[in-house]
Amino acid sequence: MQIGRPSVTARGAAAFRAAHQALEGGRVFHDPLAARILAADADDPLLEAAFRPEREDVRLSVAARARFAEDAVAAAVTRGVRQAVALGAGLDTFGCRNPYEAEGLRVFEVDHPTTQEWKRGRLAAAEIPVPPSLTFAPVDFERQSLADGLTAAGFDPARPAFFIWLGVVPYLTHTAVLDTLGFIADLPGGSGVVFDYGEPPDTLPPEHRAVYEARAAWAAEAGEPFLSFFTPEELAGDLHRLGFSAREDIRYRDLTARYESGHRMADGYADLGAHVIHTWLQG
């Protein structure tokens, strides 16, 4: 990963969100800022790849993941949560769009300080305003804990909060993942998190393992190797032990059909054991 700009995988996800707006009209996930924040990246190969016709299933799954996450935020707001945290926010635009600002939702974006500085420059160049409800919480994890970084930014640990944690967990160690989930679990009832994870590669069907190996090699070459894997049963046990009392876990391959009735992924689509999960503490 290059310190000072979002990771290759984060930029790729942003490219697919933007391409979904242009090619599918944002019908699964509407984000009017997705293309604007990438205005300076018109020649980026990642953006060009996202627009290829054969990548429709990937565009739809990335869009569905974002929709799932923001639906989870909506549910948290309904439960009375008024703090949201985007962990490893990258080029995500939820904080700038915040549809719950009138209800008092405050959004904190957590990322490396130089990455946030780069993003803020992009927002300024694209003339995307930063609303008063958005607070940037720069955290250098080599020098500072998540708790300290959030508290310094004005986060209130005595109030419930909801965390959006997409495209990050596979690149963290198992210990780091559980430590972060433990921090969230220690917050008041009603708090929750949505995140994605991958199953161990040895659980994949043989026809998908070569695809996995190629993707893992690409990620490692980009400086973002896969470090943690969970089986659904293992993760469910971890979450239960931490105190999370409710959860919804769904495979990527099934996610798009949730929003596109009858949609079937192409025969060549391999989700590589990827899941997205929404879990929360009962209030």
Residue frames relative to the residue before (quaternion, step in Angstrom):
aa qw qx qy qz dx dy dz
M 1.0000 0.0000 0.0000 0.0000 0.00 0.00 0.00
Q 0.3468 -0.7142 0.5688 0.2146 3.56 -1.06 0.79
I 0.3218 -0.7213 0.5752 0.2130 3.57 -0.62 1.10
G 0.7022 0.4412 -0.3269 0.4533 3.55 -0.87 0.93
R 0.7718 0.0898 -0.1081 0.6201 3.55 1.29 -0.05
P 0.6338 -0.5296 0.3740 0.4217 3.61 -1.14 0.46
S 0.6167 -0.5697 0.4020 0.3655 3.56 -1.17 0.61
V 0.6654 -0.4824 0.3819 0.4228 3.55 -1.31 0.31
T 0.6740 0.4940 -0.3079 0.4549 3.59 0.91 -0.87
A 0.6414 0.5097 -0.3298 0.4692 3.61 1.02 -0.72
R 0.6570 0.4940 -0.3113 0.4769 3.58 1.00 -0.78
G 0.6182 0.5433 -0.3374 0.4569 3.56 1.10 -0.69
A 0.6499 0.5073 -0.3141 0.4708 3.58 0.95 -0.88
A 0.6398 0.5188 -0.3228 0.4660 3.58 1.00 -0.82
A 0.6362 0.5293 -0.3256 0.4572 3.58 1.03 -0.79
F 0.6667 0.4900 -0.3070 0.4703 3.60 0.95 -0.82
R 0.6195 0.5259 -0.3516 0.4647 3.61 1.04 -0.68
A 0.6639 0.4998 -0.3016 0.4675 3.57 0.97 -0.88
A 0.6618 0.5060 -0.3088 0.4590 3.58 0.92 -0.89
H 0.6063 0.5591 -0.3495 0.4447 3.59 1.07 -0.69
Q 0.6268 0.5281 -0.3445 0.4578 3.60 1.02 -0.72
A 0.7226 0.4635 -0.2496 0.4480 3.56 0.91 -0.95
L 0.7881 0.3731 -0.1764 0.4568 3.57 0.83 -0.98
E 0.7785 0.2537 -0.1516 0.5536 3.59 1.08 -0.66
G 0.5057 -0.6920 0.3995 0.3253 3.57 1.26 0.25
G 0.5376 -0.6448 0.3974 0.3705 3.58 1.21 0.42
R 0.2748 0.8212 -0.4760 0.1535 3.56 1.15 0.50
V 0.6763 0.4299 -0.2940 0.5210 3.61 1.18 -0.43
F 0.7998 -0.0029 0.0489 0.5983 3.56 0.95 -0.92
H 0.1900 -0.8050 0.5567 0.0769 3.56 -0.52 1.20
D 0.1170 0.7752 -0.6076 0.1270 3.55 -0.68 1.17
P 0.2207 -0.8269 0.5033 0.1190 3.61 -0.05 1.24
L 0.6779 0.4800 -0.2938 0.4730 3.60 1.25 -0.25
A 0.4449 0.7388 -0.4353 0.2583 3.60 1.24 -0.28
A 0.7171 0.4172 -0.2522 0.4981 3.59 0.91 -0.87
R 0.6314 0.5680 -0.3434 0.4010 3.59 0.96 -0.82
I 0.6825 0.4918 -0.3095 0.4434 3.58 0.91 -0.84
L 0.6955 0.4312 -0.2618 0.5117 3.59 1.28 -0.33
A 0.2984 0.8063 -0.4781 0.1796 3.59 1.26 0.18
A 0.6989 0.4622 -0.2742 0.4720 3.59 1.05 -0.69
D 0.6764 0.5034 -0.2756 0.4617 3.60 1.30 -0.10
A 0.1984 0.8343 -0.4999 0.1214 3.58 1.16 0.50
D 0.7406 0.3977 -0.2236 0.4933 3.60 1.08 -0.67
D 0.4093 0.7178 -0.4732 0.3055 3.60 1.25 0.13
P 0.4743 -0.6839 0.4701 0.2940 3.65 -0.75 0.98
L 0.5877 0.5765 -0.3736 0.4274 3.60 1.11 -0.58
L 0.6595 0.4960 -0.3044 0.4758 3.57 1.03 -0.80
E 0.6354 0.5284 -0.3266 0.4587 3.56 0.98 -0.84
A 0.6582 0.5160 -0.3096 0.4524 3.59 0.94 -0.87
A 0.6491 0.5403 -0.3191 0.4300 3.58 1.00 -0.81
F 0.6849 0.4889 -0.2806 0.4617 3.59 1.16 -0.54
R 0.4663 0.6842 -0.4586 0.3227 3.62 1.18 -0.09
P 0.5668 -0.6326 0.4035 0.3403 3.62 -0.89 0.89
E 0.6872 0.5057 -0.2940 0.4308 3.58 0.97 -0.82
R 0.6341 0.5290 -0.3411 0.4492 3.61 1.25 -0.07
E 0.2806 0.7981 -0.5010 0.1826 3.60 1.20 0.29
D 0.6657 0.5073 -0.3273 0.4385 3.61 0.84 -0.87
V 0.6397 0.5032 -0.3316 0.4771 3.59 1.04 -0.71
R 0.6264 0.5306 -0.3410 0.4581 3.60 0.95 -0.83
L 0.6947 0.4801 -0.2851 0.4534 3.56 0.86 -0.96
S 0.6657 0.4925 -0.3251 0.4567 3.61 0.96 -0.73
V 0.6282 0.5080 -0.3378 0.4829 3.61 1.04 -0.70
A 0.6506 0.5049 -0.3116 0.4740 3.59 0.98 -0.83
A 0.6633 0.5047 -0.3089 0.4582 3.59 0.95 -0.85
R 0.6085 0.5422 -0.3509 0.4611 3.59 1.06 -0.69
A 0.6675 0.4865 -0.2998 0.4773 3.59 0.92 -0.88
R 0.6351 0.5232 -0.3253 0.4660 3.59 1.01 -0.80
F 0.6327 0.5358 -0.3214 0.4575 3.58 0.95 -0.91
A 0.6672 0.5078 -0.2987 0.4558 3.57 0.94 -0.94
E 0.7207 0.4373 -0.2698 0.4654 3.58 0.81 -0.92
D 0.5689 0.5392 -0.3875 0.4853 3.59 1.19 -0.37
A 0.6348 0.5228 -0.3246 0.4672 3.58 1.08 -0.73
V 0.6087 0.5264 -0.3488 0.4804 3.58 1.08 -0.68
A 0.6370 0.5337 -0.3268 0.4501 3.58 0.94 -0.87
A 0.6491 0.5068 -0.3159 0.4712 3.58 0.99 -0.82
A 0.6415 0.5226 -0.3229 0.4595 3.59 1.03 -0.78
V 0.6308 0.5196 -0.3318 0.4712 3.58 0.99 -0.81
T 0.6266 0.5324 -0.3288 0.4645 3.58 1.03 -0.77
R 0.6669 0.4877 -0.2923 0.4815 3.59 1.13 -0.69
G 0.6221 -0.5687 0.3358 0.4205 3.58 1.25 -0.11
V 0.4393 0.6873 -0.4674 0.3408 3.60 1.26 0.12
R 0.0719 -0.8142 0.5761 0.0085 3.57 -0.92 0.93
Q 0.6586 0.3897 -0.3333 0.5506 3.59 1.22 0.51
A 0.0203 -0.7748 0.6319 0.0003 3.57 -0.94 0.95
V 0.1363 -0.7896 0.5966 0.0446 3.55 -1.02 0.85
A 0.1726 -0.7538 0.6263 0.0990 3.57 -0.86 0.99
L 0.1753 -0.8042 0.5642 0.0650 3.57 -0.38 1.27
G 0.8056 0.0454 -0.0791 0.5854 3.58 -0.66 1.08
A 0.0361 0.8858 -0.4622 0.0214 3.54 1.02 0.93
G 0.1803 -0.8101 0.5410 0.1362 3.59 1.06 -0.61
L 0.7695 -0.3170 0.2657 0.4865 3.56 -0.85 -1.03
D 0.2887 0.7589 -0.5225 0.2602 3.57 1.20 0.49
T 0.2616 -0.8044 0.5202 0.1180 3.59 -0.99 0.83
F 0.3251 0.7797 -0.4971 0.1983 3.61 1.22 0.11
G 0.6622 0.5322 -0.3156 0.4227 3.59 0.88 -0.93
C 0.6782 0.4725 -0.2893 0.4828 3.58 1.09 -0.66
R 0.6950 0.4494 -0.2712 0.4914 3.59 1.16 -0.57
N 0.1720 0.8598 -0.4774 0.0562 3.60 1.14 -0.73
P 0.1242 -0.8337 0.5346 0.0605 3.60 0.03 1.23
Y 0.6913 0.4603 -0.2681 0.4881 3.59 1.29 -0.13
E 0.2721 0.7864 -0.5105 0.2165 3.56 1.22 0.43
A 0.6553 0.5227 -0.3193 0.4420 3.60 0.95 -0.83
E 0.6672 0.4819 -0.2951 0.4853 3.59 1.19 -0.55
G 0.5948 -0.6103 0.3440 0.3942 3.57 1.31 -0.02
L 0.3997 0.7166 -0.4917 0.2915 3.61 1.18 0.33
R 0.1598 -0.7674 0.6175 0.0657 3.53 -0.85 1.07
V 0.1875 -0.7993 0.5670 0.0670 3.58 -0.86 1.00
F 0.1291 -0.7639 0.6300 0.0538 3.54 -1.00 0.95
E 0.1677 -0.7659 0.6128 0.0987 3.57 -0.90 0.94
V 0.1346 -0.7921 0.5940 0.0406 3.55 -0.72 1.12
D 0.2661 0.7307 -0.5991 0.1905 3.55 -0.86 1.01
H 0.6769 -0.4504 0.3653 0.4533 3.55 -1.31 0.12
P 0.6132 -0.6032 0.3538 0.3675 3.63 -0.91 0.83
T 0.7165 0.4371 -0.2854 0.4627 3.61 0.80 -0.89
T 0.5915 0.5473 -0.3645 0.4667 3.59 1.15 -0.54
Q 0.6586 0.4985 -0.3088 0.4717 3.57 0.97 -0.83
E 0.6235 0.5339 -0.3469 0.4537 3.57 0.99 -0.76
W 0.6358 0.5235 -0.3148 0.4718 3.58 1.02 -0.85
K 0.6693 0.4975 -0.3049 0.4600 3.58 0.89 -0.93
R 0.6492 0.5193 -0.3300 0.4471 3.58 0.90 -0.84
G 0.6135 0.5347 -0.3391 0.4719 3.55 1.12 -0.63
R 0.6414 0.5161 -0.3132 0.4734 3.56 1.05 -0.79
L 0.6394 0.5210 -0.3270 0.4613 3.58 0.96 -0.83
A 0.6625 0.5046 -0.3052 0.4619 3.57 0.94 -0.89
A 0.6658 0.5099 -0.3060 0.4506 3.58 0.93 -0.92
A 0.7113 0.4293 -0.2453 0.4995 3.57 1.09 -0.73
E 0.3802 -0.7462 0.4563 0.3007 3.58 1.35 0.00
I 0.3431 0.6933 -0.5359 0.3382 3.53 0.96 1.01
P 0.3189 -0.7824 0.4963 0.1997 3.62 -0.41 1.12
V 0.3506 -0.6886 0.5949 0.2213 3.52 -1.23 0.64
P 0.3150 -0.7838 0.4991 0.1933 3.62 -0.41 1.15
P 0.6433 -0.5368 0.3730 0.3985 3.61 -1.16 0.44
S 0.6436 0.5474 -0.3230 0.4264 3.60 1.16 -0.51
L 0.6586 0.4915 -0.3073 0.4799 3.61 1.27 -0.17
T 0.0455 -0.7820 0.6216 -0.0062 3.54 -0.89 1.03
F 0.3010 -0.7331 0.5812 0.1846 3.57 -0.89 0.95
A 0.1043 -0.7916 0.6018 0.0201 3.56 -0.85 1.04
P 0.1354 -0.8156 0.5579 0.0722 3.60 0.07 1.23
V 0.0231 0.7992 -0.5985 0.0507 3.58 -0.81 1.00
D 0.1470 -0.7377 0.6549 0.0726 3.55 -0.80 1.09
F 0.3009 -0.8185 0.4611 0.1640 3.56 -0.12 1.30
E 0.5648 0.5712 -0.4011 0.4404 3.60 1.23 -0.13
R 0.7812 0.3082 -0.1530 0.5208 3.59 1.19 -0.46
Q 0.7990 0.2354 -0.0564 0.5504 3.58 1.17 -0.48
S 0.4088 -0.6940 0.5311 0.2630 3.57 -1.10 0.67
L 0.6416 -0.5043 0.4045 0.4129 3.55 -1.28 0.34
A 0.6437 0.5358 -0.3244 0.4398 3.58 0.93 -0.90
D 0.6838 0.4815 -0.2916 0.4643 3.58 0.88 -0.94
G 0.6609 0.5189 -0.3115 0.4438 3.57 0.95 -0.86
L 0.6719 0.4847 -0.2970 0.4748 3.56 0.96 -0.83
T 0.6505 0.5194 -0.3227 0.4506 3.57 0.92 -0.88
A 0.6418 0.5294 -0.3202 0.4532 3.57 1.00 -0.83
A 0.6915 0.4696 -0.2720 0.4768 3.58 1.15 -0.61
G 0.6429 -0.5520 0.3197 0.4240 3.59 1.27 -0.03
F 0.3968 0.7081 -0.4823 0.3294 3.58 1.28 0.18
D 0.2538 -0.7766 0.5620 0.1287 3.58 -0.98 0.88
P 0.2637 -0.8037 0.5120 0.1497 3.63 -0.28 1.21
A 0.5927 0.5628 -0.3722 0.4397 3.59 1.25 -0.12
R 0.6904 0.4020 -0.2675 0.5387 3.58 1.31 -0.05
P 0.5636 -0.6106 0.4198 0.3652 3.62 -1.05 0.62
A 0.0812 -0.7884 0.6094 0.0215 3.53 -1.22 0.56
F 0.2476 -0.7446 0.5973 0.1657 3.54 -1.25 0.49
F 0.2236 -0.8007 0.5512 0.0707 3.56 -0.93 1.01
I 0.1789 -0.7281 0.6541 0.1002 3.55 -1.06 0.92
W 0.0469 0.8210 -0.5548 0.1264 3.56 -0.48 1.23
L 0.1895 0.8272 -0.4987 0.1765 3.56 0.57 1.18
G 0.8466 0.1867 -0.1380 0.4789 3.53 -1.11 0.77
V 0.6056 0.5766 -0.3369 0.4327 3.58 1.18 0.48
V 0.6511 0.5873 -0.3309 0.3488 3.58 0.77 -1.07
P 0.6650 0.5153 -0.3509 0.4112 3.68 0.78 -0.79
Y 0.7103 0.4584 -0.2531 0.4704 3.60 1.16 -0.51
L 0.6138 0.5132 -0.3442 0.4913 3.58 1.32 0.18
T 0.5575 -0.5745 0.4625 0.3812 3.55 -1.23 0.36
H 0.6622 -0.4981 0.3841 0.4072 3.54 -1.27 0.43
T 0.6559 0.5210 -0.3078 0.4512 3.58 0.95 -0.90
A 0.6645 0.5052 -0.3098 0.4552 3.59 0.91 -0.90
V 0.6264 0.5334 -0.3369 0.4579 3.59 1.03 -0.75
L 0.7065 0.4568 -0.2730 0.4665 3.58 0.81 -1.00
D 0.6034 0.5472 -0.3632 0.4523 3.61 1.08 -0.63
T 0.6703 0.4880 -0.3011 0.4711 3.59 0.93 -0.86
L 0.6458 0.5008 -0.3214 0.4784 3.58 0.97 -0.80
G 0.6254 0.5369 -0.3343 0.4571 3.58 1.09 -0.69
F 0.6167 0.5358 -0.3394 0.4663 3.58 1.05 -0.76
I 0.6706 0.4868 -0.3001 0.4725 3.59 0.92 -0.89
A 0.6576 0.5320 -0.3070 0.4363 3.58 0.99 -0.87
D 0.6506 0.5189 -0.3152 0.4562 3.59 1.18 -0.49
L 0.5393 0.6083 -0.4080 0.4155 3.60 1.26 -0.10
P 0.6824 -0.5059 0.3260 0.4149 3.61 -1.19 0.33
G 0.6877 -0.4823 0.3660 0.4006 3.54 -1.32 0.42
G 0.6843 0.4205 -0.3584 0.4758 3.53 -1.05 0.84
S 0.5546 0.6003 -0.3914 0.4229 3.58 1.25 -0.37
G 0.0690 0.8093 -0.5802 0.0606 3.56 -1.15 0.51
V 0.2174 -0.7636 0.5970 0.1151 3.53 -1.35 0.01
V 0.1345 -0.7293 0.6587 0.1270 3.53 -1.27 0.51
F 0.1303 0.7897 -0.5875 0.1197 3.58 -0.84 0.98
D 0.3343 -0.7225 0.5601 0.2293 3.54 -1.28 0.25
Y 0.0402 -0.7889 0.6131 -0.0064 3.54 -1.22 0.56
G 0.3342 -0.7398 0.5476 0.2027 3.55 -1.29 0.27
E 0.4700 -0.6476 0.5190 0.3005 3.53 -1.16 0.62
P 0.6417 -0.5173 0.3808 0.4190 3.62 -1.18 0.45
P 0.5647 -0.6422 0.3912 0.3400 3.62 -0.91 0.85
D 0.6431 0.5395 -0.3464 0.4188 3.61 1.06 -0.59
T 0.6075 0.5320 -0.3650 0.4634 3.60 1.27 -0.01
L 0.5380 0.6429 -0.3985 0.3721 3.60 1.25 -0.21
P 0.5418 -0.5866 0.4698 0.3764 3.60 -1.13 0.50
P 0.6530 -0.5587 0.3330 0.3880 3.62 -1.02 0.72
E 0.6719 0.5224 -0.3130 0.4215 3.60 0.95 -0.82
H 0.6966 0.4509 -0.2759 0.4851 3.61 1.22 -0.29
R 0.5277 0.6716 -0.4114 0.3182 3.59 1.18 -0.32
A 0.6268 0.5273 -0.3462 0.4574 3.59 1.02 -0.70
V 0.6248 0.5210 -0.3313 0.4778 3.58 1.06 -0.76
Y 0.6389 0.5210 -0.3224 0.4652 3.57 0.98 -0.85
E 0.6653 0.5124 -0.3179 0.4401 3.60 0.81 -0.97
A 0.6503 0.5097 -0.3179 0.4649 3.59 0.98 -0.80
R 0.6757 0.4832 -0.2984 0.4700 3.57 0.94 -0.87
A 0.6415 0.5200 -0.3249 0.4610 3.59 1.00 -0.79
A 0.6462 0.5133 -0.3206 0.4650 3.59 1.00 -0.79
W 0.6370 0.5215 -0.3223 0.4673 3.59 1.02 -0.82
A 0.6667 0.5010 -0.3042 0.4604 3.59 0.92 -0.91
A 0.6560 0.5065 -0.3163 0.4615 3.59 0.96 -0.84
E 0.6430 0.5209 -0.3219 0.4600 3.58 0.99 -0.81
A 0.6693 0.4770 -0.2862 0.4925 3.58 1.15 -0.63
G 0.5485 -0.6345 0.3841 0.3859 3.58 1.30 0.03
E 0.6564 0.4819 -0.2981 0.4980 3.57 1.27 0.35
P 0.0197 0.8463 -0.5320 0.0191 3.62 0.62 1.07
F 0.5168 -0.6016 0.5057 0.3394 3.54 -1.22 0.55
L 0.1113 -0.8386 0.5331 0.0099 3.58 -0.72 1.08
S 0.8141 0.1791 -0.0910 0.5449 3.60 1.04 -0.55
F 0.0513 -0.7675 0.6390 -0.0013 3.51 -1.18 0.77
F 0.0776 -0.7796 0.6200 0.0414 3.55 -1.19 0.58
T 0.3275 -0.6452 0.6293 0.2836 3.53 -1.21 0.47
P 0.6237 -0.5433 0.3817 0.4124 3.62 -1.08 0.49
E 0.6555 0.5192 -0.3150 0.4489 3.58 1.00 -0.80
E 0.6456 0.5148 -0.3157 0.4674 3.58 0.99 -0.84
L 0.6827 0.4853 -0.2933 0.4609 3.57 0.86 -0.95
A 0.6180 0.5397 -0.3483 0.4533 3.59 0.99 -0.77
G 0.6536 0.5068 -0.3094 0.4692 3.58 1.01 -0.80
D 0.6387 0.5223 -0.3248 0.4624 3.58 0.97 -0.84
L 0.6770 0.4947 -0.2972 0.4569 3.58 0.87 -0.93
H 0.6345 0.5256 -0.3297 0.4610 3.58 1.00 -0.79
R 0.6630 0.5067 -0.3068 0.4578 3.59 0.93 -0.90
L 0.6701 0.4970 -0.2980 0.4638 3.58 1.08 -0.69
G 0.6079 -0.5934 0.3423 0.4015 3.59 1.21 -0.33
F 0.4602 0.6485 -0.4768 0.3745 3.59 1.24 0.10
S 0.2038 -0.8415 0.4969 0.0579 3.53 -0.67 1.11
A 0.7657 0.2125 -0.1506 0.5880 3.60 1.23 -0.06
R 0.0912 0.8049 -0.5818 0.0721 3.58 -1.04 0.68
E 0.1081 -0.7376 0.6604 0.0904 3.50 -1.35 0.43
D 0.0517 -0.8079 0.5852 -0.0468 3.56 -0.54 1.24
I 0.0416 0.8187 -0.5675 0.0775 3.59 -0.68 1.07
R 0.4642 -0.6719 0.5056 0.2783 3.57 -1.04 0.81
Y 0.5998 -0.5620 0.4293 0.3742 3.54 -1.15 0.66
R 0.6600 0.5424 -0.3243 0.4063 3.58 0.90 -0.91
D 0.7156 0.4212 -0.2410 0.5024 3.59 1.21 -0.49
L 0.5240 0.7015 -0.3838 0.2932 3.56 1.26 -0.36
T 0.6662 0.5192 -0.3230 0.4270 3.58 0.87 -0.92
A 0.6375 0.5458 -0.3311 0.4313 3.59 1.00 -0.80
R 0.5343 0.6213 -0.4001 0.4104 3.56 1.22 -0.37
Y 0.7823 0.2964 -0.1354 0.5309 3.57 1.08 -0.79
E 0.7222 0.3007 -0.1974 0.5908 3.58 1.29 -0.34
S 0.2927 -0.8012 0.4934 0.1702 3.58 0.07 1.28
G 0.8345 0.1831 -0.1585 0.4949 3.54 -0.83 1.05
H 0.4581 0.6903 -0.4653 0.3117 3.62 1.21 -0.07
R 0.0808 -0.7795 0.6206 0.0284 3.54 -1.00 0.89
M 0.4502 -0.6885 0.4963 0.2776 3.55 -0.80 1.00
A 0.5858 -0.5784 0.4346 0.3652 3.57 -1.15 0.66
D 0.6438 -0.5557 0.3595 0.3841 3.57 -1.13 0.63
G 0.7054 0.4735 -0.2725 0.4516 3.59 1.06 -0.66
Y 0.4981 0.6701 -0.4312 0.3421 3.60 1.25 -0.10
A 0.0574 -0.7877 0.6133 0.0055 3.57 -0.84 1.02
D 0.2241 -0.7992 0.5407 0.1368 3.60 -0.52 1.10
L 0.3322 -0.7994 0.4540 0.2109 3.57 1.35 -0.04
G 0.6886 -0.5183 0.2842 0.4202 3.56 0.97 0.85
A 0.4025 0.7338 -0.4653 0.2882 3.58 1.20 0.40
H 0.0860 -0.7786 0.6216 0.0099 3.54 -1.08 0.89
V 0.1400 -0.7133 0.6641 0.1747 3.53 -1.36 0.21
I 0.1029 -0.8201 0.5628 -0.0072 3.54 -0.90 0.97
H 0.1611 -0.7416 0.6463 0.0796 3.53 -1.14 0.82
T 0.1029 0.7985 -0.5840 0.1040 3.57 -0.63 1.09
W 0.0107 -0.8216 0.5683 -0.0426 3.56 -1.02 0.75
L 0.4847 -0.6335 0.5295 0.2887 3.51 -1.40 0.33
Q 0.4445 -0.6779 0.5072 0.2927 3.56 -0.83 0.88
G 0.4066 -0.7325 0.4963 0.2278 3.57 -0.93 0.92
